[in-house]
């Protein structure tokens, strides 16, 4: 059913991936220019892909197993993005006066947390349906 708690979690993932990276900076370059997701085309494509996968997972509410698999693929995509951000932050110079790492680098972490919460709720629903089928 579409009014379940996993829909709320997945909607938060959609907002995190489609809206937030374009408002908060990901990092700053050596000249002090803030880099947003719209400045790097493939980063914005990965964020949009994550949002699209979350939307597909919402629309797969009738098939919980496929919804679970799509969420796992989304987690892998966000882990890839997080790995890139960690690599990028290790290559940026971090001075004591000016931090060049932006708060936007944490967006994949929050997305992964909400995807795991959604998968937990989907698993709980699947177990509930299996227990009801066992009683019949």
N, C-alpha and C positions, 0 to 999 in steps of 0.2 A: 504494500500500500504506500502511496506517495506521501502520506502525512506522518510517516515515522520519523524518529529522531535522526536516522542516518541521512535523511534528506536535508535536514538542517545542517549537519556536518558537511555534507557534500556541497551545499549552497555556500557555506563559509569558504570551502576550498575554491569554489568558482570566484568568489570575491577576492580571495587572496591572490589568485593567479591572473585574473583578468583586469583588476582595477588597481590594486595596491602597488605593484611594481612600477607603475607609470606615475605614481605620486611621490614615492620615497626613493631616494637615491640608493644605488647599489654600491658604488664606490666613487672615489674622486681620483682623477689622474694627476700626474706630476705638476700640471699647471694650475690645479685647483678647480678644474671643471668637474661638475657633478655628472656622473654617468647614470642614466636611467635605463630602463629596459627598452625604451623606444630608440635609444642610441645604438644598441646592438641588436641587429635584426634576428639573429638566430636565438638569442636569449628571449626575445619577445615571442618568437615562435614556440619555444619550449614552454613558456608560461601560458600561452594560448592553448597549446596542446594539452597541458595539464587541466586547464579549465574545461576544455572540450571533453576530455575523458571523464571528468566529474559530472558533466551534464549528461553524457551517455550513461553513466552509472545511475543517475537519478531516473532516467527514462527506462532503465532495465529493472524497474521495481517488481515486475511480475516474475522475473527469473533471477532469484537471489544468488545462484551459483555463478552465473555470468557477471552479475553485479560485483561479486566478491573478486572475481578474476580481473575485471577492469580496474577495480581499486588497487589491486596488487601491481598491475602495470603502471598505474599512476604513481604509486609509491616508488617504483624503480625509476621512473622518469624524474621524479623529484630528488631521488638520491643521486642521480647523474648530475642534475643541476647543482645540488648541494656540494658534490665533489668538485665541480668546476669552480664554485665560489670559494671553497677552501683552498684550492690550488691558486686561485687568483689572489686571495687575501695573504697567502704565504709569500707571494711574489711582490706584493705592495710594500713600500717602505712605511713603517709606522713610527713616526716621531712622537716625542712626548707631548709636544705642544699641539700638533694637528694630527688627528686621526683620519686616515684616508679610507677607512672601511665604513661603508654605509649600513644603516639598519635594514636595508632591503635584502641583504644577504641572509637574513634569518627567515625570510618568507618560505623557502622550501621546508625548513624545520617545522614551522607551524602547519604547513600543508600536510606533511607526513603525519603529524600528531592527529589532525582531524581525520585523515584517511584511515588511520589505525582505529580510531574511535568508531568510525562508520563501519569498518569491517567487523569490529566486535559486536556492534548492534545488528548487523546482517547475520552474523553467526548465531546470535541469540534468537533472532526471528526464525532462522532455519531449524534450530534445535526445538523451538516451541512447536513448529509445524510438524516435525518428526514425532514429537511426543504425543500430539493430538492424533496423528495417523496411527500410532501404535495402540491407542485406546479403542479405535473402531473395530 
